[in-house]
Amino acid sequence: MRKPLLFLGVLAITALPFAAPSRTASAADLGWLNPANLLKGTPVDVHRPEASKQCGHEGCIERVPVEDCVTGEKKVYKTTVRREYVAIPEVRYKWEMRWVTKEIPCDYCKPVCETENVDHAYQSERWDKKDLGCSELHCKSCEPKTEKMECKKCKTEPGKTTAKVHYWSCVKVPYTVYRQVEREVCVKQPRYEKVEVPVTRYICRDCGGIGCKRCCQRDETAVAEMEQ
C-alpha cells in the first residue's frame, strides 16, 4: 500500500512546476500533497480538489401508510377420483398324495440303573514277629476282611417312546392366489386462484428531491394520482 502512495506523491511533485494554478495555493490547500503525510503508513481520509462532494443537501421525507387492496394468487387444491387395481392374496387348498413322515407314540421297556452298597470280601496280609534270642522270626499270614462297595444294578420298567414312520397319504395342501380388485382413489392436485387481499403500502410526501422518484405534495389530488 505504501509503494503506490509514494509513486503518486513523487509524480505530483514532479508535475507541480509545469502547472499554472489560477490562484496562489496555500499550504493548507496542498496538504494532501505533503510527502510526509503519504509516508506515515496510516489511513488518512484525503479528498482531491477535483473530487465531487460526497453528501448533498439535508432534508426530510414523509412516509405515509395507505390501505389498499391488491390482487394475488392463492394456492388451493382440487380433487379427482381415479380407479386403480390392487392385488389381494387369498389362501386356497387342494388335495394331493404326499410322502408323510410321522412320529407315533408307543410303549417299551425302559432300563433303569440303581446304585447300592454291597459287602466285598477280601484278604489282607498280616505279619507276626517272634523273638528267637539271636534273631527274629517274621511270619506272614492272611486274614479275611469285608468292605462296602458301590454296585450298579439295572432293571426295566414300563416306559413311553415314539416310532417314526413313513407312508403315502392324501393330504390337504395350501396355496396362494391373488385377486385383482378395482378401487377408487382420491387424488389431490394443486391449483391457483386469483384473490384480492388488503395490504398497507406507503407513499412519499414532501421529498424535497432527496428520496422517491414519484413524490407527491400534501394535497389530496396528488395523493389520489399516486394511488391510481
PyMOL commands that set and color helices and strands:
alter all, ss='L'
color gray80, all
select helices_A, chain A and resi 2-15+31-33+35-38+220-227
alter helices_A, ss='H'
color red, helices_A
select strands_A, chain A and resi 62-131+136-205
alter strands_A, ss='S'
color yellow, strands_A
deselect
rebuild
show_as cartoon
